[in-house]
Amino acid sequence: PNVLTIGTGMEEHANYGVDFINATKTIKEICPYVKISGGISNLSFGFRGVMKIRESIHSVFLHHAILESGMDVGIVNAHEMLALSEVEPEIKTGCDNLVFNKTPDATDVMLELTKKEKERLEALKNGGGAMEVKQTSWRDLDVTKRLEHALINGISQYVDQDVEEARQQAEKPLHIIEGPLMDGMNIIGDLFGAGKMFLPQVIKSARVMKKAVAYLIPFMEKEKREKLIAEGKNPEDFNENDDSNFAGKVLMATVKGDVHDIGKNIVAVVLGCNNYKVYDIGVMCSCELILEKAKEYNVDVIGLSGLITPSLDEMVVVAKEMSKGGFKQPLLIGGATTSKMHTAVKVSPNYFTLEHPVIHVLDASRSVTVVSSLLGENKEDYVTDIMEEYEEMREDYYAGLEDRYFLTFDQAKEQKLVIDFDAVPPAPAPNKLGVTVIDNVSLEDVVPYIDWNPFFQTWELRGRYPNRGYPKIFNDEAVGSEAKKLFDDAQKLMKEIIANKSMYLKGVVGLFAANSTEDGEDVNIYQSEDDRENGEPCHKFCMLRQQSEKESDDPYLSQADFIAPAGYKDHLGMFAVSCFGCEELVAKYESEHDDYNKIMSQALADRFVEAFAEYLHRVIRTDMWGYAKDESLNEEDLLKIKYVGVRPAPGYPSQPDHTEK
């Protein structure tokens, strides 16, 4: 269908808006896989020149066309968009009447509103300072609306003074939280759930909320003490951890062996924004600690996070122990390495019941929906649907295994990769054997090696084809504008970190003599050439060999195949890198109730250390080992792994023993 102009004064045009909305819904019902788009500027063409009116009409129209009728794409200038919550009530009513042709005078009313807006703009033009008035016009609203606006738009500049003004008007400080602050957060939750707000905006809103609550806490504590004294009770006996006003309590932990927590922190902020009490007990959490804290805090839900492969096994351990311990809390599984299939097949059977299900949470945007469903009235229906889905997934998984065939280990060895090391000799000996500490690399050195794509994934901003990666994501109609704001904020903070040296890098490199073992399945490491000649290895790396049957004649590989056997002078290199200072910076922002810059600091530290790995690997290839001293790849080619050599990580499938780190 076409989007045609309304508000022309011609009766035959009056239904164009509502007809498009209804037609879209009908088409989607009859042809559900059809995609529907439209150029939205046509709709308000009669009001050209008055952008506020046009933006408001577009906002009301798109809200119904997309969310209620299923329209897929609205072609519109994203920089000129208003969220529905930002449309002034009087104008919103006028737009609604116009789009749906509810009243005979809808066009006349909108023309009158347009006239007022033109007069306002003309007055500003004559008096000057239009831009300043536009930026601060929301300051003329009453204090409750100002607080809502500040929350929705992530503006923390006026929080303290507005909260104080609201406190003076309220009967109790708690009423500020339960009233305008929660009203604002509810709007944010709705916008986020509908895809109209993105994660960086939600985190900025959380910063405003935390600062507002922090301002009110001393007044609330004083009020509690005075009330207890008036009741003849000792305030010192009062339970400061009273959490009866929260929607629910959630414990979150990164499991044992894993130190990744950015995603977990984001989920904690999003849940906190929706009035859930979150107990984040940190990283490297043992099963015993998780269960102990779950009992101590009497939580309603337990969430486990992990990024590396061994974390998957640890989550299974926790699920088993929860079952043995008689726990009743739902268990949530999340993190980059997790999946719905792994949760359904490996974790769920050890704990899942209708009372305490095991649920995979894809990302932060889903966490509130999952937790609210588990703690709401329709929990049984929600859990039953997931239980049935997971049962089907398990059946499909095990049915698929029946079609897979594996060679025996001996059969796989017989078809291993055989390299003629006489014809293709090992790389030359490193220029510097042994262990070298790297503490002279600055953040500036590694910035050119940063891969920004995972940065946007951390913040759950994903462009659509053809704008999927950095920097094309800035051109994406849906997320491009917010991605650019986020990137600019990252650049600003990165410059501050580099300037004040609040983060710094350290690494260690080891280059050793190495040979594959006699059976060709593992790799021996030697401290020196003398130790190699004497057959005295200092360590052995254990490798895995492929055994899943192949339809081609390709060999069944092991990393050990690529290391020459005894009698050849082969070598193996390794390194570890880290970025220091992030914890202190995170603590600083936490003390300032600034979740946005807290998570931004963690995301940048993650990028710094990954870039350091790329930088250091290049130094090893071109200098410390020197087997590729003439390498001249640019940073883009490095990220595409066009260099000579590989760097597999212990703990992943090709070398699964995590302890080898």
C-alpha positions as CSV (number, residue, x, y, z in Angstrom):
1,P,0.0,0.0,0.0
2,N,1.0,3.6,-0.5
3,V,1.3,6.2,2.3
4,L,-0.7,9.2,1.1
5,T,-1.3,12.7,2.4
6,I,-3.8,13.5,5.1
7,G,-5.0,16.8,6.5
8,T,-5.5,18.3,3.1
9,G,-9.1,19.5,3.8
10,M,-10.5,17.2,1.2
11,E,-12.9,14.6,2.6
12,E,-11.8,11.8,0.3
13,H,-8.2,12.1,1.7
14,A,-9.3,11.9,5.4
15,N,-9.1,8.1,5.7
16,Y,-5.7,7.6,4.0
17,G,-3.9,7.2,7.3
18,V,-6.3,4.8,9.0
19,D,-6.8,2.9,5.7
20,F,-3.0,2.3,5.4
21,I,-2.9,1.0,9.0
22,N,-5.9,-1.3,8.4
23,A,-4.6,-2.5,5.0
24,T,-1.2,-3.4,6.5
25,K,-2.8,-5.5,9.2
26,T,-5.0,-7.3,6.7
27,I,-2.1,-8.0,4.3
28,K,0.0,-9.3,7.2
29,E,-2.8,-11.7,8.3
30,I,-3.3,-13.1,4.8
31,C,0.3,-13.0,3.6
32,P,2.4,-13.1,6.9
33,Y,5.8,-13.3,5.1
34,V,5.2,-10.2,3.0
35,K,7.3,-7.2,3.9
36,I,5.6,-3.8,4.0
37,S,7.3,-0.4,3.7
38,G,6.3,3.2,3.0
39,G,7.7,6.7,2.6
40,I,6.3,8.5,5.7
41,S,7.0,12.1,4.6
42,N,4.0,11.9,2.2
43,L,1.7,11.6,5.2
44,S,2.3,15.1,6.6
45,F,3.1,16.9,3.3
46,G,0.3,19.4,4.0
47,F,2.1,20.6,7.1
48,R,5.5,21.1,5.5
49,G,7.7,23.7,7.1
50,V,6.6,23.0,10.6
51,M,8.8,20.0,11.7
52,K,7.4,19.6,15.2
53,I,3.9,19.0,13.8
54,R,5.2,16.7,11.0
55,E,7.3,14.7,13.5
56,S,4.4,14.3,15.8
57,I,2.1,13.0,13.0
58,H,4.8,10.5,12.0
59,S,5.3,9.3,15.5
60,V,1.6,8.6,16.1
61,F,1.2,7.0,12.7
62,L,4.3,4.7,13.0
63,H,3.4,3.7,16.5
64,H,0.2,2.1,15.2
65,A,1.4,1.0,11.8
66,I,4.4,-0.9,13.1
67,L,3.4,-2.1,16.6
68,E,-0.2,-2.9,15.9
69,S,-0.4,-3.7,12.2
70,G,3.0,-5.1,11.5
71,M,4.6,-2.6,9.1
72,D,8.2,-3.6,8.6
73,V,10.0,-0.4,7.4
74,G,9.1,3.3,7.5
75,I,11.3,5.4,5.3
76,V,12.0,8.6,7.4
77,N,14.8,10.8,8.5
78,A,15.8,9.3,11.8
79,H,17.3,12.6,13.0
80,E,13.8,14.1,12.8
81,M,12.0,11.5,14.7
82,L,10.1,12.0,18.0
83,A,9.4,9.1,20.4
84,L,5.7,8.9,21.1
85,S,6.3,9.8,24.7
86,E,7.9,13.0,23.6
87,V,4.8,14.3,21.7
88,E,3.0,17.0,23.6
89,P,-0.4,15.7,24.9
90,E,-2.5,18.3,23.1
91,I,-0.6,17.7,19.8
92,K,-0.7,13.9,20.4
93,T,-4.6,14.0,20.7
94,G,-4.8,16.1,17.5
95,C,-2.5,13.7,15.6
96,D,-4.5,10.7,16.8
97,N,-7.8,12.3,15.6
98,L,-6.2,13.3,12.3
99,V,-4.5,9.9,11.5
100,F,-7.7,7.9,12.4
101,N,-10.1,10.5,11.1
102,K,-12.0,10.4,14.4
103,T,-13.5,13.9,14.3
104,P,-14.9,16.1,11.5
105,D,-12.7,19.0,12.6
106,A,-9.4,17.0,13.0
107,T,-7.8,18.9,10.1
108,D,-8.9,22.3,11.4
109,V,-7.6,21.5,14.9
110,M,-4.2,20.4,13.5
111,L,-4.1,23.6,11.4
112,E,-4.7,25.6,14.6
113,L,-1.9,23.8,16.4
114,T,0.3,24.4,13.3
115,K,-0.5,28.1,13.5
116,K,0.5,28.3,17.1
117,E,3.8,26.5,16.5
118,K,4.5,28.9,13.6
119,E,3.8,31.9,15.8
120,R,6.1,30.4,18.5
121,L,8.9,29.9,16.0
122,E,8.5,33.4,14.6
123,A,8.6,34.9,18.1
124,L,11.8,33.0,18.8
125,K,13.2,34.1,15.5
126,N,12.5,37.7,16.2
127,G,13.8,37.5,19.8
128,G,16.8,35.3,19.1
129,G,18.2,32.4,21.1
130,A,15.9,29.9,19.5
131,M,18.4,27.0,19.8
132,E,18.8,27.6,23.5
133,V,15.0,27.7,24.1
134,K,14.5,24.5,22.2
135,Q,17.2,22.7,24.3
136,T,15.7,23.8,27.6
137,S,12.0,24.1,26.9
138,W,11.3,20.9,28.9
139,R,12.5,22.8,31.9
140,D,9.2,24.7,31.9
141,L,7.2,21.6,32.7
142,D,6.1,20.7,36.2
143,V,8.7,18.9,38.3
144,T,7.2,15.4,37.8
145,K,7.2,15.8,34.0
146,R,10.8,17.1,34.2
147,L,11.9,14.1,36.1
148,E,10.2,11.8,33.6
149,H,11.8,13.7,30.7
150,A,15.3,13.5,32.3
151,L,15.0,9.8,32.8
152,I,13.7,9.0,29.3
153,N,16.4,11.2,27.7
154,G,19.3,10.3,30.1
155,I,19.8,13.9,31.3
156,S,21.5,14.0,34.7
157,Q,22.4,17.7,34.7
158,Y,19.4,18.9,36.8
159,V,18.6,15.7,38.8
160,D,19.5,16.9,42.3
161,Q,17.6,20.2,42.1
162,D,14.5,18.6,40.5
163,V,14.4,15.8,43.0
164,E,14.7,18.3,45.9
165,E,11.9,20.3,44.4
166,A,9.8,17.2,44.1
167,R,10.7,16.1,47.7
168,Q,9.4,19.5,49.0
169,Q,6.1,18.8,47.3
170,A,5.7,15.1,48.2
171,E,4.4,13.7,51.5
172,K,7.3,11.1,51.6
173,P,10.6,10.8,49.7
174,L,9.5,7.2,48.7
175,H,6.6,8.7,46.8
176,I,9.1,10.4,44.4
177,I,10.6,6.9,43.6
178,E,7.2,5.2,43.3
179,G,5.7,8.2,41.3
180,P,7.6,10.1,38.6
181,L,10.8,8.1,38.8
182,M,9.1,4.7,38.3
183,D,6.7,6.2,35.8
184,G,9.7,7.3,33.7
185,M,11.3,3.9,34.1
186,N,8.1,2.2,33.0
187,I,8.0,4.3,29.9
188,I,11.7,3.4,29.2
189,G,10.9,-0.3,29.7
190,D,8.1,-0.1,27.2
191,L,10.2,1.8,24.7
192,F,13.1,-0.6,25.1
193,G,10.9,-3.7,24.8
194,A,9.3,-2.2,21.7
195,G,12.7,-1.6,20.1
196,K,12.3,2.2,20.3
197,M,15.1,2.7,22.7
198,F,18.5,1.1,22.6
199,L,20.8,-0.2,25.3
200,P,23.1,2.8,25.6
201,Q,20.0,5.0,26.1
202,V,18.7,2.7,28.8
203,I,22.1,2.7,30.6
204,K,22.1,6.6,30.5
205,S,18.6,6.5,32.0
206,A,19.8,4.2,34.7
207,R,22.5,6.7,35.6
208,V,19.8,9.4,36.1
209,M,17.7,7.0,38.2
210,K,20.6,6.0,40.5
211,K,21.6,9.6,41.1
212,A,18.0,10.5,41.9
213,V,17.6,7.6,44.4
214,A,21.0,8.3,45.9
215,Y,19.9,11.9,46.6
216,L,16.7,10.6,48.3
217,I,18.3,7.8,50.4
218,P,19.5,10.0,53.3
219,F,16.0,11.5,53.7
220,M,14.4,8.1,53.6
221,E,16.8,6.8,56.2
222,K,16.1,9.8,58.4
223,E,12.3,9.3,58.0
224,K,12.7,5.6,59.0
225,R,14.7,6.4,62.1
226,E,12.2,9.1,63.2
227,K,9.3,6.7,62.7
228,L,11.0,3.9,64.7
229,I,11.7,6.3,67.5
230,A,8.1,7.6,67.5
231,E,7.0,3.9,67.8
232,G,9.3,3.4,70.8
233,K,11.7,1.1,68.9
234,N,15.4,1.2,68.7
235,P,16.5,2.4,65.2
236,E,19.7,0.3,65.5
237,D,17.6,-2.9,65.4
238,F,16.1,-1.9,62.1
239,N,17.0,-4.1,59.1
240,E,18.8,-1.9,56.7
241,N,18.5,-4.5,54.0
242,D,14.7,-4.3,53.8
243,D,13.9,-5.0,50.2
244,S,10.1,-5.3,50.4
245,N,9.6,-2.5,47.9
246,F,11.3,-4.3,45.1
247,A,9.5,-6.3,42.3
248,G,11.8,-9.2,43.0
249,K,15.3,-10.2,44.0
250,V,17.9,-11.7,41.5
251,L,21.3,-13.1,42.3
252,M,23.8,-12.9,39.4
253,A,27.2,-14.5,39.1
254,T,29.9,-15.3,36.6
255,V,30.8,-18.9,37.2
256,K,34.1,-20.4,38.4
257,G,37.0,-20.1,36.0
258,D,35.5,-17.1,34.1
259,V,36.3,-13.4,34.6
260,H,34.0,-11.9,32.0
261,D,31.2,-9.7,33.4
262,I,30.3,-6.9,31.0
263,G,27.2,-8.6,29.8
264,K,26.2,-9.5,33.3
265,N,26.6,-5.9,34.5
266,I,24.4,-4.7,31.7
267,V,21.7,-7.1,32.6
268,A,22.0,-6.0,36.3
269,V,21.5,-2.4,35.3
270,V,18.5,-3.2,33.0
271,L,16.8,-5.3,35.8
272,G,17.6,-2.5,38.3
273,C,15.9,0.0,36.1
274,N,12.8,-2.1,36.4
275,N,12.7,-2.2,40.2
276,Y,14.4,-5.5,40.7
277,K,16.9,-5.9,43.6
278,V,20.1,-7.3,42.0
279,Y,22.8,-9.0,44.1
280,D,25.8,-9.2,41.8
281,I,28.4,-11.4,43.6
282,G,31.1,-10.9,40.9
283,V,33.2,-13.2,38.8
284,M,35.0,-16.5,39.3
285,C,32.2,-17.6,41.6
286,S,32.4,-21.1,42.8
287,C,29.2,-23.2,43.0
288,E,29.4,-23.2,46.8
289,L,29.5,-19.4,46.9
290,I,26.6,-19.0,44.5
291,L,24.3,-21.3,46.5
292,E,25.4,-19.8,49.8
293,K,24.6,-16.3,48.7
294,A,21.3,-17.4,47.1
295,K,20.2,-18.7,50.6
296,E,21.7,-15.7,52.4
297,Y,19.8,-13.1,50.2
298,N,16.7,-15.3,49.8
299,V,16.5,-14.4,46.2
300,D,13.7,-15.2,43.8
301,V,15.9,-15.9,40.7
302,I,19.5,-17.1,40.1
303,G,21.3,-16.0,37.0
304,L,24.6,-17.5,35.8
305,S,26.9,-15.9,33.2
306,G,29.9,-17.1,31.3
307,L,31.8,-16.4,28.1
308,I,34.4,-19.2,27.8
309,T,33.6,-22.8,26.9
310,P,34.5,-24.4,30.3
311,S,31.8,-22.2,31.8
312,L,29.2,-24.3,30.1
313,D,30.3,-27.3,32.1
314,E,30.4,-25.3,35.3
315,M,26.8,-24.2,34.7
316,V,25.8,-27.9,34.6
317,V,27.5,-28.4,37.9
318,V,25.6,-25.6,39.5
319,A,22.3,-26.9,38.2
320,K,23.0,-30.4,39.6
321,E,23.9,-29.0,43.0
322,M,20.8,-26.8,43.1
323,S,18.8,-29.9,42.5
324,K,20.6,-31.8,45.2
325,G,20.2,-28.9,47.6
326,G,16.5,-28.6,47.1
327,F,16.5,-25.1,45.7
328,K,13.3,-23.7,44.2
329,Q,14.5,-20.6,42.4
330,P,14.3,-20.5,38.5
331,L,17.8,-20.6,37.0
332,L,18.7,-18.2,34.1
333,I,21.6,-18.9,31.8
334,G,23.4,-16.2,29.7
335,G,26.6,-15.2,28.2
336,A,28.4,-15.2,24.8
337,T,29.3,-18.9,24.8
338,T,25.8,-20.1,26.0
339,S,22.9,-21.0,23.7
340,K,19.3,-22.1,24.0
341,M,20.3,-25.6,22.6
342,H,23.0,-26.1,25.2
343,T,20.7,-25.0,28.0
344,A,17.9,-27.3,26.7
345,V,20.2,-30.3,26.2
346,K,22.9,-30.1,28.9
347,V,21.6,-27.8,31.8
348,S,17.9,-28.1,31.8
349,P,17.5,-31.9,32.5
350,N,19.4,-31.5,35.7
351,Y,17.1,-29.0,37.3
352,F,14.0,-28.0,35.2
353,T,10.5,-28.3,36.7
354,L,7.4,-26.2,36.4
355,E,8.3,-24.6,39.8
356,H,11.9,-23.9,39.0
357,P,12.7,-23.8,35.3
358,V,16.0,-23.3,33.5
359,I,15.8,-20.6,30.9
360,H,18.4,-19.3,28.4
361,V,18.3,-15.5,28.2
362,L,19.7,-14.3,24.8
363,D,20.6,-10.7,25.8
364,A,19.8,-7.9,28.2
365,S,16.7,-6.7,26.4
366,R,15.0,-10.1,27.1
367,S,15.9,-10.3,30.8
368,V,13.1,-8.1,32.2
369,T,10.5,-10.1,30.2
370,V,11.8,-13.4,31.4
371,V,12.1,-12.4,35.1
372,S,8.7,-10.7,35.2
373,S,7.1,-13.7,33.6
374,L,8.7,-16.0,36.1
375,L,7.5,-13.9,39.0
376,G,4.1,-13.0,37.6
377,E,0.6,-14.6,37.7
378,N,1.0,-16.5,34.4
379,K,4.3,-18.2,35.3
380,E,2.9,-21.7,34.8
381,D,1.7,-21.0,31.2
382,Y,5.0,-19.3,30.4
383,V,7.1,-22.1,31.9
384,T,5.0,-24.8,30.2
385,D,5.7,-23.3,26.8
386,I,9.4,-23.3,27.4
387,M,9.4,-26.8,28.8
388,E,7.7,-28.1,25.7
389,E,10.1,-26.1,23.4
390,Y,13.1,-27.5,25.2
391,E,11.8,-31.0,25.0
392,E,11.4,-30.7,21.3
393,M,14.9,-29.3,21.0
394,R,16.4,-32.2,22.9
395,E,14.5,-34.7,20.7
396,D,15.9,-32.9,17.6
397,Y,19.4,-32.9,19.0
398,Y,19.6,-36.5,19.9
399,A,17.9,-37.5,16.6
400,G,20.7,-35.6,14.9
401,L,23.3,-37.5,16.8
402,E,21.9,-40.7,15.4
403,D,23.0,-39.5,11.9
404,R,26.5,-38.7,13.0
405,Y,29.3,-41.3,12.8
406,F,32.7,-41.2,14.6
407,L,35.9,-42.9,13.7
408,T,37.7,-44.7,16.5
409,F,40.7,-42.9,17.8
410,D,43.0,-45.4,16.0
411,Q,41.2,-45.0,12.7
412,A,41.4,-41.1,13.0
413,K,45.2,-41.4,13.7
414,E,45.7,-43.5,10.6
415,Q,44.2,-40.6,8.5
416,K,46.1,-37.8,10.2
417,L,47.8,-34.9,8.4
418,V,51.4,-35.9,7.6
419,I,53.8,-33.0,6.9
420,D,57.1,-33.6,5.2
421,F,59.3,-31.5,7.5
422,D,62.3,-32.1,5.2
423,A,60.5,-30.6,2.3
424,V,58.8,-27.9,4.4
425,P,61.1,-27.3,7.4
426,P,60.0,-25.6,10.6
427,A,60.2,-21.9,11.0
428,P,63.7,-20.6,12.0
429,A,64.6,-20.4,15.6
430,P,63.2,-17.4,17.5
431,N,65.6,-14.4,18.0
432,K,64.9,-14.6,21.7
433,L,64.0,-17.8,23.6
434,G,62.5,-17.9,27.0
435,V,60.2,-15.6,28.9
436,T,60.0,-11.9,28.2
437,V,57.9,-9.4,30.3
438,I,56.2,-6.7,28.1
439,D,55.6,-3.5,30.1
440,N,56.6,-0.8,27.6
441,V,53.5,-0.7,25.4
442,S,51.2,2.3,25.7
443,L,47.5,2.5,25.0
444,E,48.3,4.8,22.1
445,D,50.3,2.0,20.5
446,V,47.4,-0.4,20.4
447,V,44.5,1.9,19.4
448,P,45.1,1.4,15.7
449,Y,44.6,-2.4,16.3
450,I,41.2,-2.0,17.9
451,D,38.4,-4.0,16.3
452,W,35.3,-2.0,17.1
453,N,32.7,-4.6,16.0
454,P,32.6,-6.4,19.3
455,F,32.2,-3.1,21.1
456,F,28.9,-2.5,19.4
457,Q,27.8,-6.1,20.1
458,T,28.5,-5.5,23.8
459,W,26.0,-2.7,23.7
460,E,23.6,-4.8,21.7
461,L,23.6,-2.5,18.7
462,R,23.5,-4.5,15.5
463,G,23.2,-3.0,12.0
464,R,21.3,-4.8,9.3
465,Y,22.8,-5.7,5.9
466,P,24.4,-3.8,4.2
467,N,25.3,-1.9,7.4
468,R,26.3,-4.7,9.7
469,G,29.9,-3.9,10.6
470,Y,31.9,-0.9,11.8
471,P,31.9,1.8,10.4
472,K,28.9,1.0,8.2
473,I,26.7,0.6,11.3
474,F,26.6,4.4,11.4
475,N,24.5,4.3,8.2
476,D,21.9,2.0,9.6
477,E,18.5,3.5,9.7
478,A,17.5,1.9,13.0
479,V,20.6,2.0,15.1
480,G,23.0,4.2,13.2
481,S,22.3,7.5,15.0
482,E,22.7,5.8,18.5
483,A,25.7,3.9,17.4
484,K,27.4,7.2,16.4
485,K,26.6,8.8,19.7
486,L,27.9,5.8,21.5
487,F,31.1,5.7,19.5
488,D,31.7,9.4,20.1
489,D,31.2,8.9,23.9
490,A,33.7,6.0,23.7
491,Q,36.3,8.2,21.9
492,K,35.9,10.9,24.5
493,L,36.4,8.6,27.4
494,M,39.2,6.8,25.6
495,K,41.1,10.1,25.2
496,E,40.6,10.8,28.9
497,I,41.9,7.3,29.9
498,I,45.0,7.7,27.6
499,A,45.7,11.2,28.9
500,N,45.4,10.4,32.6
501,K,46.9,6.9,32.2
502,S,44.1,5.4,34.4
503,M,44.6,2.2,32.4
504,Y,47.8,0.5,31.3
505,L,49.0,-2.6,29.6
506,K,51.2,-5.5,30.7
507,G,52.0,-8.8,29.0
508,V,54.4,-11.7,29.0
509,V,55.8,-13.7,26.0
510,G,57.3,-17.2,26.1
511,L,59.1,-18.8,23.1
512,F,60.3,-22.3,23.6
513,A,61.8,-25.3,21.8
514,A,59.0,-27.8,21.0
515,N,58.4,-31.2,19.3
516,S,55.4,-33.4,18.9
517,T,55.4,-36.5,21.2
518,E,56.4,-39.9,19.9
519,D,52.8,-40.9,19.2
520,G,52.2,-37.6,17.4
521,E,49.2,-36.7,19.6
522,D,50.6,-34.1,22.0
523,V,53.4,-31.4,22.1
524,N,56.4,-31.4,24.5
525,I,57.9,-28.0,25.5
526,Y,61.6,-27.7,26.5
527,Q,63.3,-24.9,28.5
528,S,66.5,-25.1,26.3
529,E,68.1,-26.9,23.4
530,D,70.1,-28.9,25.9
531,D,66.8,-30.1,27.5
532,R,65.5,-31.0,24.0
533,E,68.6,-33.1,23.2
534,N,68.4,-34.8,26.6
535,G,64.7,-35.5,26.1
536,E,63.7,-33.6,29.3
537,P,60.5,-31.6,28.5
538,C,59.3,-29.1,31.1
539,H,55.6,-29.3,30.0
540,K,53.3,-31.2,27.7
541,F,50.3,-29.7,25.8
542,C,47.6,-32.2,25.2
543,M,45.7,-31.9,21.9
544,L,42.5,-33.4,20.5
545,R,42.1,-35.1,17.1
546,Q,39.0,-34.8,14.9
547,Q,37.0,-38.0,14.9
548,S,33.6,-37.0,13.3
549,E,33.4,-38.8,10.0
550,K,34.0,-36.6,6.9
551,E,32.5,-37.0,3.5
552,S,35.7,-35.8,1.8
553,D,39.2,-37.2,1.9
554,D,40.4,-34.4,4.2
555,P,42.7,-35.6,7.0
556,Y,41.6,-35.8,10.6
557,L,43.5,-32.9,12.2
558,S,45.2,-32.2,15.5
559,Q,47.3,-29.2,16.4
560,A,50.1,-31.6,17.2
561,D,50.3,-32.4,13.4
562,F,51.8,-29.0,12.8
563,I,54.7,-29.4,15.2
564,A,57.7,-31.3,14.0
565,P,58.7,-34.5,15.8
566,A,61.9,-35.1,17.7
567,G,65.0,-34.7,15.5
568,Y,63.8,-31.3,14.2
569,K,64.3,-27.9,15.8
570,D,60.7,-26.7,16.0
571,H,59.4,-24.1,18.4
572,L,56.2,-22.9,20.0
573,G,55.3,-19.5,21.2
574,M,52.7,-18.2,23.7
575,F,51.7,-15.0,25.4
576,A,49.3,-13.5,27.9
577,V,48.1,-9.9,28.0
578,S,46.1,-7.8,30.4
579,C,44.8,-4.3,30.9
580,F,45.2,-2.9,34.4
581,G,43.3,0.0,36.0
582,C,39.8,-0.9,34.9
583,E,38.6,-2.0,38.3
584,E,39.6,1.2,39.9
585,L,37.9,3.2,37.2
586,V,34.8,1.1,37.5
587,A,34.8,1.6,41.3
588,K,35.0,5.4,40.7
589,Y,32.0,5.4,38.4
590,E,30.0,3.1,40.7
591,S,30.6,5.6,43.6
592,E,29.2,8.3,41.3
593,H,26.1,6.1,40.3
594,D,27.3,6.3,36.7
595,D,26.5,2.9,35.2
596,Y,27.0,4.3,31.6
597,N,30.6,5.2,32.1
598,K,31.2,2.1,34.3
599,I,30.2,-0.2,31.5
600,M,31.9,2.0,28.9
601,S,35.2,1.7,30.8
602,Q,34.8,-2.1,30.9
603,A,34.0,-2.2,27.2
604,L,37.1,-0.1,26.4
605,A,39.3,-2.2,28.6
606,D,38.1,-5.2,26.7
607,R,39.0,-3.5,23.4
608,F,42.4,-2.4,24.7
609,V,43.5,-5.9,25.7
610,E,42.3,-7.5,22.5
611,A,44.1,-4.8,20.5
612,F,47.2,-5.5,22.7
613,A,47.0,-9.2,21.7
614,E,46.9,-8.3,18.1
615,Y,49.8,-5.8,18.5
616,L,52.0,-8.2,20.5
617,H,51.4,-11.1,18.1
618,R,52.7,-8.9,15.3
619,V,55.8,-8.0,17.3
620,I,56.4,-11.7,17.9
621,R,56.1,-12.5,14.2
622,T,58.3,-9.7,13.0
623,D,60.8,-9.3,15.8
624,M,60.9,-11.5,18.9
625,W,60.6,-14.7,16.8
626,G,61.2,-13.0,13.5
627,Y,59.9,-15.6,11.1
628,A,57.8,-12.9,9.3
629,K,60.2,-9.9,9.6
630,D,59.1,-8.5,6.2
631,E,55.4,-8.6,7.0
632,S,53.7,-5.4,5.8
633,L,50.0,-6.0,6.6
634,N,47.7,-3.1,7.6
635,E,45.5,-3.3,10.6
636,E,42.4,-4.3,8.6
637,D,44.3,-7.3,7.1
638,L,45.5,-8.3,10.6
639,L,41.9,-8.4,11.8
640,K,41.1,-10.6,8.8
641,I,43.9,-13.0,10.0
642,K,46.0,-12.7,6.8
643,Y,49.2,-13.2,8.6
644,V,51.3,-16.3,8.8
645,G,50.7,-18.4,12.0
646,V,47.8,-19.1,14.3
647,R,47.1,-18.5,18.0
648,P,44.6,-21.0,19.3
649,A,43.6,-20.5,22.9
650,P,43.6,-23.1,25.7
651,G,40.1,-23.9,26.8
652,Y,38.6,-24.0,23.3
653,P,37.7,-27.1,21.4
654,S,41.0,-27.7,19.6
655,Q,42.9,-27.5,22.9
656,P,40.3,-28.0,25.6
657,D,42.2,-28.3,28.8
658,H,41.7,-25.0,30.5
659,T,44.3,-25.6,33.1
660,E,47.1,-25.4,30.5
661,K,46.8,-21.6,30.7
